[in-house]
Amino acid sequence: MKILKRSTVLMTFAFTIFASAQETTKIKVSEESEAPVISKHIYGHFSEHLGRCIYGGLYVGEESVVPNTAGVRNDIIDALKELQIPNLRWPGGCFADTYHWKDGVGPKDERPTMVNRWWGGVTEDNSFGTHDFLNLCETLGAEPYLAANVGSSTVQEFTEYVEYVLHKGGSPMAEWRKEHGRDEPWKVKYWGVGNEMWGCGGNMTAEHYADVYRQYATFMTDWTNSDGLFRIASGANVDDYHWTEVLMRDVPKHLIEGVALHSYSFVEWNEKGSSIDYSEEQYFSTMKTALKMDTLVTKHSAIMDKYDPDNTIALVVDEWGGWYEVMEGTNPGFLYQQNTMRDAMIAGTTLNIFNNHAERVKMANLAQTVNVLQAVVLTEGEKMLLTPTYHVMKMYNVHQDAKLLPVEFDSPTYDFEGEALPAISVSASKDESGDVHISLVNIDAHKEHTINLSLEDLDVKRLSGTILTSENLQDYNSFETPDAIQPKEFSSIKVKKGIAEVELPPFSVLVLKGE
């Protein structure tokens, strides 16, 4: 298989002439008083009971030789703190609608086991439950997002969960929580009312789920939602616009705060290909599905605008990321894959899309945190590594709760076998201290692009940058070479009269800081 590698040979005279004749991409970044703030919750994460995400990933148990806090790996805690994750979704995914929360509280040696029929058919001992998850979120400084069971649960079980978590005392569930060692309630704002109800959550129609949702949402809190719950309805699968239409039409506004959307990036759904040994054709196909996120968000938002012109209901993309075949020799039900520069391209372009749609997109969750799909962390025994996706998420955390800066540009194209995709992706923001951050991605597998940034309206005096790039598109961090791909300082910036010029290498992510 041909590896997509940056040439290290001297350019020929002909190529030099061609390069000099290439057009420069001009990007104008400006301020707009009505521009929205980019919610930090767009940078959320997702940890499902799937494969080695929880057991053998996040959670190794208190008796493990791996340094841990209450059974959770210290190195992962440190990495997620450094990432500044704003929220964490748990326990699913498909797993959520088979999970009965009461089985995961109380003395660990008295908890019943369960079979995870969705993911590998493994038996779980419920040793990682609600207390473990919510205490972890407190340690991380992240808001918990509980995806609660609707598919195989009851309204009573669901509302007792809310009571157990949120009520101070004097109620049966609050007193039961205290018996289990937690006197004060946790602060849980975000609640998913089921997951993928069109599929593993019960194979429901949109019309049926809208009625079910109304019932569950009604009993979660009081008349005025004085608990301040953010109730998120199980939303559409990719381009099922009818699903969004029905939810927005049939659910009263006072019962709903968010509508979910799930969409993954892949080569072909039934032929996903290797996560590391892929061709340019497969890379191009993956980026085509990744870039469709902009169309999906635009069209779902338009439906929401029709029923919610005041923008009170959020679009929550709580599952996104790359999905390939599992690594050879691993359990097919564990969804363990490696993470290359292709995944960095998915992360950078997708986050730019979310940033630019910050008026409606208020929350998103990368799938998944550890050892599953487009993970930010991989583990192997006592070893741990950070993936290229981790580094992109960290580079981009400067956009969290910063004001969106509109960008204007016409992207050059990345051409492959008669098809074309936009090569350049951009988003920008200004934080409370007045610093400007501009994130740029070049998905082109071969071409470097010259970028001219017009910053005249922003009073930027100097620019610095951080870049993530590598020699080969298929490069990844392994346990033998965990630091093969990591961000580096980018100093090749020319600034003159409010115009900055940068050379953006093939398959690279660059974040600029203007002061």
N, C-alpha and C positions, 0 to 999 in steps of 0.2 A: 504494500500500500504506500502511495506517495505521501511523504510527510511535508506539510506546509511549513517551509523554513525560510527565514530571512536570508537572502544571499549575502555572503561575505566577500564575494569576488569584486574586483574593480568594475565600475560601470563602463559600458562601451560608450564610444562617442555618440552613437545614434541614440542610446537611451538617455544620455545627458541632455541632448537637444530636446528630446521628448519631454523629459521631466521639467526643463526650464519653461516649456511651452504650456505646461499644465495650468489650468485655471486655479486661482486661489479661492478658497471658500470663505466668504465674508459673513461674519456673524455679528449682529448688533444686539447688545445687551443694554436694557434700559430699565428705568423704574416706572411703576404704575401704581398710583395711590390706591386703586381698588383691587390690586392683586391680592390673592389669598395667602395665608400663612401655610407653609408645608407642615402638616401635622407630623410630629415625631413618630406617631403610631404607624405611619407608612413603613417604618423600618422594623416591624415586628417579626417574630419568629414562631415556629410551630414544632411542638414535640409530641409525637403520637406514640402510643404503645405499639410500635412497629419495629420488627427486627431488633437491632441493637441501638435504637435511639434512647430508650430508657434503660432497660436492663443490659448491663455490659457497656453502656455508653455513658449517659449522665449519671446513672445510679449503679454503684458497685457494692453498696452495703457497708455498714460501719466496720465490719471485720476485715475488709479488704486490705491488702498490702499497699494499694494505691492510696496516697494521701487524700483524705476526704473530710467533708463536714456533713455530719448526719447522713453519711452514705453517698453523698454527691461529690464527684471528683473535684478537688481543689483547682486543678489546672483548667478544667472547663469553667468553673466559677470565675476564675481570674480572666479567662479569655472573653467570656460573655460580658463581664463588667467593663473590660476594655472596649468592647464593641458598643457599649452603651445601649443595650437592647431595651426598647421602651415597653414592650409587652411580650408575653409568651403564651401561646395557645396550647391547651391540653384538655383531655387525653386523646383526642382524635379530631378529625378523620373518622373513617368508617368504624374504628374501635369505639368511638364515643357512644354510638347508638346500640352497643351491646354491653356497655359498662354500667354497673350498678354501684354507685358511689359508697354505699354503706359497707360493701365488702372490703373497702380500702381504708377503713378507720378502725381504731382500737388496737389492742396488742397484736403485734405482727405475727406472733406464733399462733394466734387464734383466728386469723383471717382465712376465709375459704379460698381455695384455688379456683381458677377459671381457665377455659380453653380459648385462646385467641384464634378463632376460626377464620378471621379475615387474613391474618398475616402469619403464615407458616404452620398453623395448627399447634403452636406451642402451648404448654401449660404455664400460666403465670401464677405467682403466689400472692399477688396483691400487696407486696411489701412496700411498693411505692404508691401511695395514695394521696388523698386530698391534703392532709397535713404536710406531707413531704413536699408536694408541689407548691402549695401556697407559702410555706416557709422558705423554699428556694427562691420564689419570686421576691420575697422581702429581702433576702440576702443579696439578690442581684439588683435591687432597686427598680424592678420591672413590674408593670401592672399585669396581673393574671387575667387570662381570657379563658374562661371555662366553657368548653363545648359540651353541653349537657345532653343527656339521653332523652330523645323523644320517640325514636323508632321502636324500642322494646321496653319503654318505661311507662309510667302513668303520671298524670298531673300531680298526684299526691307525692310521689317519689321526687319529682322535679322540684316542687315547692318546698318540700322538706329539706332539700339540698340548699336552696336559697336561705332558708331559715337557719340551718346549721352553720352556714358560712358567715351570715351577715348580722344575725340578731344578738344583742348584747346579753340578754338573759331573761329568765322568767317564762321561756317557752320550752317545750319538750326537747326540741333539737338543740337549742342553745345550751341547755343543761347537759345534754348528752355530750356536746363538744367539750364542755368544761371537765366532764368525767375523763375525757381523753387527753387532758393536759393543756388545753388552750382556753384561757379565761376570756381574753378579748377577741372579738370577731376580727376577721380579716377584711381588708378593703377590696372588695371585688366588684368592679363596675361593669366589666364586659362579660356578657353571657350569650353564648350561641344556642339558639333554640333548635337543636338538632343539627345534623350535617348531611349534605347531599341527599336530601329527602327524595329526589328524583331517581336515586340509585340505591346505594347500600344503606341509606337511612329508611328505606321502606318502599322504594319503587312507586312513589305517589305521583299523582297528577298535580299540577300547579294549583288547580282549584281545590282539591282535597287538602293539600298542605296549607293553603291559606286559611282554611277553617280550623285545622289543627293548630296552626300557629296562633291564631286569635285566642283559642281556648287556653293554651299554655301561657301566653303573654299576659292574659287577663289576671291569672292567679299568682303571677310572680311577685307582684307588688300591690300597692293600694291604688285608690282612685286617681291620685295625682302623681304616681311614681315618685313618692317622697324619698324612696331609697336611692334615687338617682341612677337606676339601672340603665345600661346601654344594651338593649335587646337586639340581637342580630339574627335576622331570618336566614335560613338556609336558602342560598340564592342559586342563580343559574349555572348550568354546565356550559361553559364557553359561550356560544352564540344562541342560546335558547332565550331569545328576547321575549317570547310569549310568557315565560316563567316570571321575568321581571315585571312585565305588564300586569299580570294577574296579582302579584303581591302588592304592587303600588296602587292598583285599582281597588282591591278587595280588603286590604288591611287598613283600619283607621290609623291616622298619623299618631294618635296618642298612645298607640300600642307598639310602636316600632321606632327604633333609632338607627338601624343599619340593615342593609341588604347585601348578602355575600355574593361573590363571584369566584369561580374556580377555573383556571386555565393553565395548562402546562406547555412547555416547549419540547418538541421531539422531532425526530426524522420522519417516521411514519408510526402511527399508533400501534399497528400490529407488527412492525419491524423497526424497533427503536434503535437497533445498532449498538455498538460498543461505546462505552463512555470514554475510552482512550484511543482505540484503534479505528479512527473514522476518516473518511475521505472528505475532500472539499465539497463534493456533492451533498454528503450528509450534513456537513457543517452549514452549507447554504440553506438546506431545507429546515434545519433547526432554527436558524435565525429568522427565516420567513415566518415560522409559527410564533416565535418570540415577539417579533415586531407587530403581529396581529393584535397584540394586547392594546395598542393604541386605538384600533378600530373597535374592539370590544368595549373598552371603557367609554369611548365616544358615544357609541350607540346605546349602551345600557344607561348612560348618563342622560341621553336625550329623552328616553322613556321616563326616567325619574323626574326630569325637569317638567314634563307635561303634568304630572300629578303633584309635584312638590317644587313649585317655582321659587319658593323661599329657601330652598336648599337646607331643610332641617333633617333630612335622612341621608346618612352616609353610604357611599358605595365602599364595601369592605372586601378587598381581594385577598381572602384569608388562606388561599392556597395557590402558589405560583412557583415556577422553577423548571429546571431541566429534568427530563425523565428518559433514561436509557435502559438497556439490558443490564442485569446485575453483573458484577465482576465474576469472572469464571471461577467455579469451585465454591461459590457462596450460595446460601439458601435462596431460591427464587422468590420466596415470600418475604425476604428481609429487605429487598430493594436497596442493597448496598452497591454504590457506584463511586467511581473516582470523579475528580473535579479538575478540569483542565482550563486552559485559557478560553475555550468555548463558553464555559460556565461564567467566566468573568465578563464575557461579552453579553450574555443573557442578563446577568445581574445589573450591569451598568446601563444597558438600554432600557430595561424594564423599570428601574428606579427613576430614570429620566422621564419616562412616560408618566409614572405616578406623580412625580413632582409637578410636571406640567399640567396635570389634571387635579391639582390639589384642592380646587374649589369643591369637587364632589368626592374624590377619593380621600378618605380620612384615616384609613387603616389598611394594612396589608400584612401578610405573613408568609415569609419564605418557607418552602417545604424542602428539607426539614433541618433541625438544628444539628443533630449528631448522627453520623453513620447511615443516613437514609436520604436518597434522592440528592438534591443539590445542597448538601450539608455544608455548614461553615466549619465544622470540626469533625475529624476522623480519629478513631482510637483503635489501638491494637494492643491488648494487654495493658501494660503500664505506659505504653507510648501514646502520644497525642500529637496531632499536627493541625495546622490552620490551612484552609484551602484558599485558592485564588478568590473564591466568592467571599470568604471571610474578609480578605483584604479590601475588596471593593466596598463591602458594607461598612467597613471601618473608615475608608477614605470618604464615603458619602455621608457619614453621620454629622458632618458640618451643616447639612441642610435641615436637620431636625429643628422644627419650630422656628425656622427662618422664613422671611417673607420672600415669596416667589418673585423673581425678576424675569419679565418676558424676554424671549429671544426671537430674533427674526433672521432667517437664513434659508438658503436653498441648498440642500445637501447634494454633493456629488453622488454618483451611484457605484455600488459594488456589483459588477457584472459577472455573470457566470452562465455559460451555455445558453445565451439568448434571453436570460432573465436578469432583472435588476432589482436591487434593494437599496434604500438609502444607506450610504456608508457611514454618515456622521450622525451622532445623536448628542443632544445638548440639553442641559437644564442649568439654571442659575438661581442664586438666592442671596439675600443680605441679612445677616444676623443682627442681634440687638446691639452689638458693639460697633456696628457699621462696616464690618468686614464683608466683602463680596466673595462668593465661592461659585466657580463655574466648573461643571463636570462635563467632560467630553469623551465620547467613545468613537473609535474607528473600527468598524467590524470587517473592513476589507481585508481579505486574506493575504494580499500582496502589496497594495499601494500605500505609500505614505501620503498624507494630505497636508498641504499648507493651509493653515487657518489664520485669518485676520480677524481679530476681535476688536470691535468698536466699543470702547468703554468711556467715551467722552461725557456721557450723561451721569457717570457714577463717581467722578472725582477720585479715581484710583491713581495713587502715586507710584506704587510698586507692585509687582506680581511675583509670587513664588509658586511652586507646584510640586505635586507628587504623582508619579506615574507607575502603573503596573503593566508590565510587558514581559515578553519572553522570546526566546529564539524560535521555538516551534509552537504552532497552534495547539498541538496535542500535549504540550508539556504540563506536568502536574507535580505537586509536592507528594513525595512518597515518605515512608517511615525511614528509609535509608537517606533520603535527601529532603528533609522537611522544610528547608528554607530555600529551595531551588527558585521558587517564585515568591517574591515579596516586593512591596512598594519601595521605590527609590526616589531620591530627590530629583526634580526636573528643573534644570537651570537654563535650558535652551529657549529663552524667552527674550524677544526684542520688543521694546516699548518705545514708541515715538509719537508724540502729539495725540495721545489718547487711543492709539492703535497698537495692539499687541499682536505679534506674529509668532506662531509656534508651528513646529513640524510634528504632526501626529503620526507616529509609526503605525504600521499594520497591526491589527488585533491588539489594541492598547486602550487603556483607560487612564485618563488624565484629570486630576482635580487641581484647579488653580485657585489661589487665594489672593485677593486684591485688597490692599490696605491704603 
